[in-house]
Amino acid sequence: MIEPTKTESPRTIRAFANAIKEILQQDPEEVKTSPKTTPVRRIKEAEANRKPILKASLA
């Protein structure tokens, strides 16, 4: 579910909705099975709080 912030204009919301419609008209099954290559995992909040990584990645 996507919930826009109160600062988004109606024009921006309409543009977003039109983009989603275009994507779904092309291949809805591909959207349902995405992401394909991006690893999805939960952040270990307790570990992140104890051992924060405070350097910027140059990659």
mmCIF file of the N, C-alpha and C atoms, coordinates in Angstrom:
data_MODEL
# 
_entry.id   MODEL 
# 
loop_
_atom_site.group_PDB 
_atom_site.id 
_atom_site.type_symbol 
_atom_site.label_atom_id 
_atom_site.label_alt_id 
_atom_site.label_comp_id 
_atom_site.label_asym_id 
_atom_site.label_entity_id 
_atom_site.label_seq_id 
_atom_site.pdbx_PDB_ins_code 
_atom_site.Cartn_x 
_atom_site.Cartn_y 
_atom_site.Cartn_z 
_atom_site.occupancy 
_atom_site.B_iso_or_equiv 
_atom_site.pdbx_formal_charge 
_atom_site.auth_seq_id 
_atom_site.auth_comp_id 
_atom_site.auth_asym_id 
_atom_site.auth_atom_id 
_atom_site.pdbx_PDB_model_num 
ATOM 1   N N  . MET A 1 1  ? 0.841  -1.162  0.000   1.00 0.00 ? 1  MET A N  1 
ATOM 2   C CA . MET A 1 1  ? 0.000  0.000   0.000   1.00 0.00 ? 1  MET A CA 1 
ATOM 3   C C  . MET A 1 1  ? 0.893  1.235   0.000   1.00 0.00 ? 1  MET A C  1 
ATOM 4   N N  . ILE A 1 2  ? 0.526  2.214   -0.773  1.00 0.00 ? 2  ILE A N  1 
ATOM 5   C CA . ILE A 1 2  ? 1.277  3.458   -0.862  1.00 0.00 ? 2  ILE A CA 1 
ATOM 6   C C  . ILE A 1 2  ? 0.399  4.572   -0.326  1.00 0.00 ? 2  ILE A C  1 
ATOM 7   N N  . GLU A 1 3  ? 0.958  5.347   0.586   1.00 0.00 ? 3  GLU A N  1 
ATOM 8   C CA . GLU A 1 3  ? 0.220  6.462   1.163   1.00 0.00 ? 3  GLU A CA 1 
ATOM 9   C C  . GLU A 1 3  ? 1.030  7.739   0.967   1.00 0.00 ? 3  GLU A C  1 
ATOM 10  N N  . PRO A 1 4  ? 0.546  8.639   0.106   1.00 0.00 ? 4  PRO A N  1 
ATOM 11  C CA . PRO A 1 4  ? 1.295  9.876   -0.117  1.00 0.00 ? 4  PRO A CA 1 
ATOM 12  C C  . PRO A 1 4  ? 1.250  10.792  1.098   1.00 0.00 ? 4  PRO A C  1 
ATOM 13  N N  . THR A 1 5  ? 2.262  11.615  1.197   1.00 0.00 ? 5  THR A N  1 
ATOM 14  C CA . THR A 1 5  ? 2.284  12.576  2.301   1.00 0.00 ? 5  THR A CA 1 
ATOM 15  C C  . THR A 1 5  ? 1.326  13.721  1.996   1.00 0.00 ? 5  THR A C  1 
ATOM 16  N N  . LYS A 1 6  ? 1.058  14.525  2.988   1.00 0.00 ? 6  LYS A N  1 
ATOM 17  C CA . LYS A 1 6  ? 0.141  15.653  2.809   1.00 0.00 ? 6  LYS A CA 1 
ATOM 18  C C  . LYS A 1 6  ? 0.751  16.738  1.931   1.00 0.00 ? 6  LYS A C  1 
ATOM 19  N N  . THR A 1 7  ? 2.055  16.702  1.725   1.00 0.00 ? 7  THR A N  1 
ATOM 20  C CA . THR A 1 7  ? 2.710  17.733  0.928   1.00 0.00 ? 7  THR A CA 1 
ATOM 21  C C  . THR A 1 7  ? 2.672  17.446  -0.568  1.00 0.00 ? 7  THR A C  1 
ATOM 22  N N  . GLU A 1 8  ? 2.220  16.257  -0.969  1.00 0.00 ? 8  GLU A N  1 
ATOM 23  C CA . GLU A 1 8  ? 2.149  15.931  -2.391  1.00 0.00 ? 8  GLU A CA 1 
ATOM 24  C C  . GLU A 1 8  ? 0.974  16.658  -3.026  1.00 0.00 ? 8  GLU A C  1 
ATOM 25  N N  . SER A 1 9  ? 1.215  17.226  -4.187  1.00 0.00 ? 9  SER A N  1 
ATOM 26  C CA . SER A 1 9  ? 0.150  17.943  -4.884  1.00 0.00 ? 9  SER A CA 1 
ATOM 27  C C  . SER A 1 9  ? -0.737 16.950  -5.628  1.00 0.00 ? 9  SER A C  1 
ATOM 28  N N  . PRO A 1 10 ? -1.975 17.332  -5.924  1.00 0.00 ? 10 PRO A N  1 
ATOM 29  C CA . PRO A 1 10 ? -2.846 16.452  -6.719  1.00 0.00 ? 10 PRO A CA 1 
ATOM 30  C C  . PRO A 1 10 ? -2.228 16.105  -8.071  1.00 0.00 ? 10 PRO A C  1 
ATOM 31  N N  . ARG A 1 11 ? -1.490 17.042  -8.650  1.00 0.00 ? 11 ARG A N  1 
ATOM 32  C CA . ARG A 1 11 ? -0.838 16.792  -9.943  1.00 0.00 ? 11 ARG A CA 1 
ATOM 33  C C  . ARG A 1 11 ? 0.187  15.667  -9.822  1.00 0.00 ? 11 ARG A C  1 
ATOM 34  N N  . THR A 1 12 ? 0.988  15.694  -8.758  1.00 0.00 ? 12 THR A N  1 
ATOM 35  C CA . THR A 1 12 ? 1.997  14.662  -8.537  1.00 0.00 ? 12 THR A CA 1 
ATOM 36  C C  . THR A 1 12 ? 1.346  13.302  -8.301  1.00 0.00 ? 12 THR A C  1 
ATOM 37  N N  . ILE A 1 13 ? 0.270  13.286  -7.549  1.00 0.00 ? 13 ILE A N  1 
ATOM 38  C CA . ILE A 1 13 ? -0.429 12.028  -7.270  1.00 0.00 ? 13 ILE A CA 1 
ATOM 39  C C  . ILE A 1 13 ? -1.031 11.456  -8.549  1.00 0.00 ? 13 ILE A C  1 
ATOM 40  N N  . ARG A 1 14 ? -1.604 12.310  -9.390  1.00 0.00 ? 14 ARG A N  1 
ATOM 41  C CA . ARG A 1 14 ? -2.162 11.844  -10.670 1.00 0.00 ? 14 ARG A CA 1 
ATOM 42  C C  . ARG A 1 14 ? -1.059 11.284  -11.563 1.00 0.00 ? 14 ARG A C  1 
ATOM 43  N N  . ALA A 1 15 ? 0.084  11.956  -11.601 1.00 0.00 ? 15 ALA A N  1 
ATOM 44  C CA . ALA A 1 15 ? 1.207  11.478  -12.420 1.00 0.00 ? 15 ALA A CA 1 
ATOM 45  C C  . ALA A 1 15 ? 1.687  10.114  -11.933 1.00 0.00 ? 15 ALA A C  1 
ATOM 46  N N  . PHE A 1 16 ? 1.754  9.945   -10.621 1.00 0.00 ? 16 PHE A N  1 
ATOM 47  C CA . PHE A 1 16 ? 2.163  8.660   -10.048 1.00 0.00 ? 16 PHE A CA 1 
ATOM 48  C C  . PHE A 1 16 ? 1.148  7.570   -10.414 1.00 0.00 ? 16 PHE A C  1 
ATOM 49  N N  . ALA A 1 17 ? -0.136 7.888   -10.271 1.00 0.00 ? 17 ALA A N  1 
ATOM 50  C CA . ALA A 1 17 ? -1.185 6.912   -10.592 1.00 0.00 ? 17 ALA A CA 1 
ATOM 51  C C  . ALA A 1 17 ? -1.135 6.518   -12.067 1.00 0.00 ? 17 ALA A C  1 
ATOM 52  N N  . ASN A 1 18 ? -0.896 7.479   -12.928 1.00 0.00 ? 18 ASN A N  1 
ATOM 53  C CA . ASN A 1 18 ? -0.792 7.172   -14.363 1.00 0.00 ? 18 ASN A CA 1 
ATOM 54  C C  . ASN A 1 18 ? 0.417  6.295   -14.657 1.00 0.00 ? 18 ASN A C  1 
ATOM 55  N N  . ALA A 1 19 ? 1.522  6.531   -13.969 1.00 0.00 ? 19 ALA A N  1 
ATOM 56  C CA . ALA A 1 19 ? 2.713  5.697   -14.158 1.00 0.00 ? 19 ALA A CA 1 
ATOM 57  C C  . ALA A 1 19 ? 2.441  4.259   -13.728 1.00 0.00 ? 19 ALA A C  1 
ATOM 58  N N  . ILE A 1 20 ? 1.751  4.092   -12.592 1.00 0.00 ? 20 ILE A N  1 
ATOM 59  C CA . ILE A 1 20 ? 1.415  2.747   -12.117 1.00 0.00 ? 20 ILE A CA 1 
ATOM 60  C C  . ILE A 1 20 ? 0.487  2.049   -13.108 1.00 0.00 ? 20 ILE A C  1 
ATOM 61  N N  . LYS A 1 21 ? -0.487 2.773   -13.638 1.00 0.00 ? 21 LYS A N  1 
ATOM 62  C CA . LYS A 1 21 ? -1.405 2.189   -14.634 1.00 0.00 ? 21 LYS A CA 1 
ATOM 63  C C  . LYS A 1 21 ? -0.646 1.701   -15.852 1.00 0.00 ? 21 LYS A C  1 
ATOM 64  N N  . GLU A 1 22 ? 0.313  2.506   -16.337 1.00 0.00 ? 22 GLU A N  1 
ATOM 65  C CA . GLU A 1 22 ? 1.112  2.100   -17.494 1.00 0.00 ? 22 GLU A CA 1 
ATOM 66  C C  . GLU A 1 22 ? 1.897  0.826   -17.216 1.00 0.00 ? 22 GLU A C  1 
ATOM 67  N N  . ILE A 1 23 ? 2.496  0.750   -16.058 1.00 0.00 ? 23 ILE A N  1 
ATOM 68  C CA . ILE A 1 23 ? 3.279  -0.434  -15.687 1.00 0.00 ? 23 ILE A CA 1 
ATOM 69  C C  . ILE A 1 23 ? 2.386  -1.665  -15.654 1.00 0.00 ? 23 ILE A C  1 
ATOM 70  N N  . LEU A 1 24 ? 1.211  -1.551  -15.049 1.00 0.00 ? 24 LEU A N  1 
ATOM 71  C CA . LEU A 1 24 ? 0.313  -2.694  -14.932 1.00 0.00 ? 24 LEU A CA 1 
ATOM 72  C C  . LEU A 1 24 ? -0.262 -3.117  -16.274 1.00 0.00 ? 24 LEU A C  1 
ATOM 73  N N  . GLN A 1 25 ? -0.427 -2.195  -17.195 1.00 0.00 ? 25 GLN A N  1 
ATOM 74  C CA . GLN A 1 25 ? -0.954 -2.541  -18.516 1.00 0.00 ? 25 GLN A CA 1 
ATOM 75  C C  . GLN A 1 25 ? 0.073  -3.299  -19.336 1.00 0.00 ? 25 GLN A C  1 
ATOM 76  N N  . GLN A 1 26 ? 1.361  -3.062  -19.085 1.00 0.00 ? 26 GLN A N  1 
ATOM 77  C CA . GLN A 1 26 ? 2.398  -3.742  -19.850 1.00 0.00 ? 26 GLN A CA 1 
ATOM 78  C C  . GLN A 1 26 ? 2.505  -5.210  -19.476 1.00 0.00 ? 26 GLN A C  1 
ATOM 79  N N  . ASP A 1 27 ? 2.709  -5.510  -18.204 1.00 0.00 ? 27 ASP A N  1 
ATOM 80  C CA . ASP A 1 27 ? 2.827  -6.897  -17.766 1.00 0.00 ? 27 ASP A CA 1 
ATOM 81  C C  . ASP A 1 27 ? 2.554  -6.987  -16.268 1.00 0.00 ? 27 ASP A C  1 
ATOM 82  N N  . PRO A 1 28 ? 1.295  -7.169  -15.878 1.00 0.00 ? 28 PRO A N  1 
ATOM 83  C CA . PRO A 1 28 ? 0.968  -7.200  -14.449 1.00 0.00 ? 28 PRO A CA 1 
ATOM 84  C C  . PRO A 1 28 ? 1.654  -8.343  -13.691 1.00 0.00 ? 28 PRO A C  1 
ATOM 85  N N  . GLU A 1 29 ? 1.916  -9.458  -14.342 1.00 0.00 ? 29 GLU A N  1 
ATOM 86  C CA . GLU A 1 29 ? 2.540  -10.594 -13.659 1.00 0.00 ? 29 GLU A CA 1 
ATOM 87  C C  . GLU A 1 29 ? 3.971  -10.265 -13.241 1.00 0.00 ? 29 GLU A C  1 
ATOM 88  N N  . GLU A 1 30 ? 4.658  -9.486  -14.058 1.00 0.00 ? 30 GLU A N  1 
ATOM 89  C CA . GLU A 1 30 ? 6.027  -9.104  -13.715 1.00 0.00 ? 30 GLU A CA 1 
ATOM 90  C C  . GLU A 1 30 ? 6.050  -8.225  -12.464 1.00 0.00 ? 30 GLU A C  1 
ATOM 91  N N  . VAL A 1 31 ? 5.066  -7.359  -12.324 1.00 0.00 ? 31 VAL A N  1 
ATOM 92  C CA . VAL A 1 31 ? 4.987  -6.506  -11.142 1.00 0.00 ? 31 VAL A CA 1 
ATOM 93  C C  . VAL A 1 31 ? 4.710  -7.345  -9.900  1.00 0.00 ? 31 VAL A C  1 
ATOM 94  N N  . LYS A 1 32 ? 3.858  -8.338  -10.033 1.00 0.00 ? 32 LYS A N  1 
ATOM 95  C CA . LYS A 1 32 ? 3.495  -9.180  -8.888  1.00 0.00 ? 32 LYS A CA 1 
ATOM 96  C C  . LYS A 1 32 ? 4.682  -9.987  -8.376  1.00 0.00 ? 32 LYS A C  1 
ATOM 97  N N  . THR A 1 33 ? 5.594  -10.354 -9.264  1.00 0.00 ? 33 THR A N  1 
ATOM 98  C CA . THR A 1 33 ? 6.724  -11.201 -8.869  1.00 0.00 ? 33 THR A CA 1 
ATOM 99  C C  . THR A 1 33 ? 8.004  -10.396 -8.617  1.00 0.00 ? 33 THR A C  1 
ATOM 100 N N  . SER A 1 34 ? 7.930  -9.092  -8.650  1.00 0.00 ? 34 SER A N  1 
ATOM 101 C CA . SER A 1 34 ? 9.111  -8.247  -8.405  1.00 0.00 ? 34 SER A CA 1 
ATOM 102 C C  . SER A 1 34 ? 9.368  -8.114  -6.920  1.00 0.00 ? 34 SER A C  1 
ATOM 103 N N  . PRO A 1 35 ? 10.541 -7.805  -6.466  1.00 0.00 ? 35 PRO A N  1 
ATOM 104 C CA . PRO A 1 35 ? 11.784 -7.648  -7.214  1.00 0.00 ? 35 PRO A CA 1 
ATOM 105 C C  . PRO A 1 35 ? 12.390 -9.005  -7.544  1.00 0.00 ? 35 PRO A C  1 
ATOM 106 N N  . LYS A 1 36 ? 13.139 -9.048  -8.612  1.00 0.00 ? 36 LYS A N  1 
ATOM 107 C CA . LYS A 1 36 ? 13.727 -10.308 -9.059  1.00 0.00 ? 36 LYS A CA 1 
ATOM 108 C C  . LYS A 1 36 ? 15.174 -10.462 -8.629  1.00 0.00 ? 36 LYS A C  1 
ATOM 109 N N  . THR A 1 37 ? 15.941 -9.388  -8.608  1.00 0.00 ? 37 THR A N  1 
ATOM 110 C CA . THR A 1 37 ? 17.365 -9.512  -8.304  1.00 0.00 ? 37 THR A CA 1 
ATOM 111 C C  . THR A 1 37 ? 17.777 -8.810  -7.013  1.00 0.00 ? 37 THR A C  1 
ATOM 112 N N  . THR A 1 38 ? 16.904 -8.022  -6.442  1.00 0.00 ? 38 THR A N  1 
ATOM 113 C CA . THR A 1 38 ? 17.249 -7.277  -5.236  1.00 0.00 ? 38 THR A CA 1 
ATOM 114 C C  . THR A 1 38 ? 16.992 -8.131  -4.000  1.00 0.00 ? 38 THR A C  1 
ATOM 115 N N  . PRO A 1 39 ? 18.014 -8.341  -3.170  1.00 0.00 ? 39 PRO A N  1 
ATOM 116 C CA . PRO A 1 39 ? 17.766 -9.105  -1.948  1.00 0.00 ? 39 PRO A CA 1 
ATOM 117 C C  . PRO A 1 39 ? 16.918 -8.289  -0.975  1.00 0.00 ? 39 PRO A C  1 
ATOM 118 N N  . VAL A 1 40 ? 15.906 -8.909  -0.438  1.00 0.00 ? 40 VAL A N  1 
ATOM 119 C CA . VAL A 1 40 ? 15.030 -8.239  0.512   1.00 0.00 ? 40 VAL A CA 1 
ATOM 120 C C  . VAL A 1 40 ? 15.240 -8.900  1.866   1.00 0.00 ? 40 VAL A C  1 
ATOM 121 N N  . ARG A 1 41 ? 15.595 -8.099  2.852   1.00 0.00 ? 41 ARG A N  1 
ATOM 122 C CA . ARG A 1 41 ? 15.801 -8.649  4.187   1.00 0.00 ? 41 ARG A CA 1 
ATOM 123 C C  . ARG A 1 41 ? 15.470 -7.592  5.223   1.00 0.00 ? 41 ARG A C  1 
ATOM 124 N N  . ARG A 1 42 ? 15.217 -8.037  6.408   1.00 0.00 ? 42 ARG A N  1 
ATOM 125 C CA . ARG A 1 42 ? 14.895 -7.133  7.504   1.00 0.00 ? 42 ARG A CA 1 
ATOM 126 C C  . ARG A 1 42 ? 16.180 -6.616  8.146   1.00 0.00 ? 42 ARG A C  1 
ATOM 127 N N  . ILE A 1 43 ? 16.121 -5.406  8.617   1.00 0.00 ? 43 ILE A N  1 
ATOM 128 C CA . ILE A 1 43 ? 17.254 -4.842  9.337   1.00 0.00 ? 43 ILE A CA 1 
ATOM 129 C C  . ILE A 1 43 ? 17.233 -5.383  10.762  1.00 0.00 ? 43 ILE A C  1 
ATOM 130 N N  . LYS A 1 44 ? 18.376 -5.818  11.226  1.00 0.00 ? 44 LYS A N  1 
ATOM 131 C CA . LYS A 1 44 ? 18.480 -6.266  12.613  1.00 0.00 ? 44 LYS A CA 1 
ATOM 132 C C  . LYS A 1 44 ? 18.663 -5.028  13.474  1.00 0.00 ? 44 LYS A C  1 
ATOM 133 N N  . GLU A 1 45 ? 17.559 -4.483  13.964  1.00 0.00 ? 45 GLU A N  1 
ATOM 134 C CA . GLU A 1 45 ? 17.596 -3.194  14.656  1.00 0.00 ? 45 GLU A CA 1 
ATOM 135 C C  . GLU A 1 45 ? 18.474 -3.207  15.896  1.00 0.00 ? 45 GLU A C  1 
ATOM 136 N N  . ALA A 1 46 ? 18.377 -4.249  16.688  1.00 0.00 ? 46 ALA A N  1 
ATOM 137 C CA . ALA A 1 46 ? 19.182 -4.297  17.912  1.00 0.00 ? 46 ALA A CA 1 
ATOM 138 C C  . ALA A 1 46 ? 20.668 -4.318  17.572  1.00 0.00 ? 46 ALA A C  1 
ATOM 139 N N  . GLU A 1 47 ? 21.041 -5.115  16.587  1.00 0.00 ? 47 GLU A N  1 
ATOM 140 C CA . GLU A 1 47 ? 22.449 -5.178  16.187  1.00 0.00 ? 47 GLU A CA 1 
ATOM 141 C C  . GLU A 1 47 ? 22.903 -3.853  15.578  1.00 0.00 ? 47 GLU A C  1 
ATOM 142 N N  . ALA A 1 48 ? 22.060 -3.220  14.789  1.00 0.00 ? 48 ALA A N  1 
ATOM 143 C CA . ALA A 1 48 ? 22.398 -1.937  14.186  1.00 0.00 ? 48 ALA A CA 1 
ATOM 144 C C  . ALA A 1 48 ? 22.596 -0.860  15.254  1.00 0.00 ? 48 ALA A C  1 
ATOM 145 N N  . ASN A 1 49 ? 21.834 -0.936  16.326  1.00 0.00 ? 49 ASN A N  1 
ATOM 146 C CA . ASN A 1 49 ? 21.999 0.037   17.405  1.00 0.00 ? 49 ASN A CA 1 
ATOM 147 C C  . ASN A 1 49 ? 23.291 -0.196  18.188  1.00 0.00 ? 49 ASN A C  1 
ATOM 148 N N  . ARG A 1 50 ? 23.678 -1.464  18.356  1.00 0.00 ? 50 ARG A N  1 
ATOM 149 C CA . ARG A 1 50 ? 24.899 -1.776  19.109  1.00 0.00 ? 50 ARG A CA 1 
ATOM 150 C C  . ARG A 1 50 ? 26.158 -1.589  18.285  1.00 0.00 ? 50 ARG A C  1 
ATOM 151 N N  . LYS A 1 51 ? 26.080 -1.886  16.995  1.00 0.00 ? 51 LYS A N  1 
ATOM 152 C CA . LYS A 1 51 ? 27.256 -1.821  16.121  1.00 0.00 ? 51 LYS A CA 1 
ATOM 153 C C  . LYS A 1 51 ? 26.934 -0.997  14.873  1.00 0.00 ? 51 LYS A C  1 
ATOM 154 N N  . PRO A 1 52 ? 26.765 0.309   15.028  1.00 0.00 ? 52 PRO A N  1 
ATOM 155 C CA . PRO A 1 52 ? 26.431 1.121   13.857  1.00 0.00 ? 52 PRO A CA 1 
ATOM 156 C C  . PRO A 1 52 ? 27.608 1.235   12.892  1.00 0.00 ? 52 PRO A C  1 
ATOM 157 N N  . ILE A 1 53 ? 27.309 1.262   11.620  1.00 0.00 ? 53 ILE A N  1 
ATOM 158 C CA . ILE A 1 53 ? 28.333 1.483   10.594  1.00 0.00 ? 53 ILE A CA 1 
ATOM 159 C C  . ILE A 1 53 ? 28.220 2.956   10.197  1.00 0.00 ? 53 ILE A C  1 
ATOM 160 N N  . LEU A 1 54 ? 29.230 3.728   10.549  1.00 0.00 ? 54 LEU A N  1 
ATOM 161 C CA . LEU A 1 54 ? 29.158 5.167   10.401  1.00 0.00 ? 54 LEU A CA 1 
ATOM 162 C C  . LEU A 1 54 ? 30.052 5.694   9.282   1.00 0.00 ? 54 LEU A C  1 
ATOM 163 N N  . LYS A 1 55 ? 30.361 4.874   8.300   1.00 0.00 ? 55 LYS A N  1 
ATOM 164 C CA . LYS A 1 55 ? 31.180 5.349   7.203   1.00 0.00 ? 55 LYS A CA 1 
ATOM 165 C C  . LYS A 1 55 ? 30.345 5.369   5.925   1.00 0.00 ? 55 LYS A C  1 
ATOM 166 N N  . ALA A 1 56 ? 30.674 6.258   5.028   1.00 0.00 ? 56 ALA A N  1 
ATOM 167 C CA . ALA A 1 56 ? 29.966 6.355   3.760   1.00 0.00 ? 56 ALA A CA 1 
ATOM 168 C C  . ALA A 1 56 ? 30.550 5.359   2.793   1.00 0.00 ? 56 ALA A C  1 
ATOM 169 N N  . SER A 1 57 ? 29.710 4.758   2.003   1.00 0.00 ? 57 SER A N  1 
ATOM 170 C CA . SER A 1 57 ? 30.154 3.822   0.981   1.00 0.00 ? 57 SER A CA 1 
ATOM 171 C C  . SER A 1 57 ? 30.549 4.596   -0.271  1.00 0.00 ? 57 SER A C  1 
ATOM 172 N N  . LEU A 1 58 ? 31.676 4.256   -0.851  1.00 0.00 ? 58 LEU A N  1 
ATOM 173 C CA . LEU A 1 58 ? 32.135 4.935   -2.052  1.00 0.00 ? 58 LEU A CA 1 
ATOM 174 C C  . LEU A 1 58 ? 31.789 4.147   -3.301  1.00 0.00 ? 58 LEU A C  1 
ATOM 175 N N  . ALA A 1 59 ? 31.061 3.079   -3.156  1.00 0.00 ? 59 ALA A N  1 
ATOM 176 C CA . ALA A 1 59 ? 30.720 2.237   -4.298  1.00 0.00 ? 59 ALA A CA 1 
ATOM 177 C C  . ALA A 1 59 ? 29.644 2.839   -5.148  1.00 0.00 ? 59 ALA A C  1 
# 
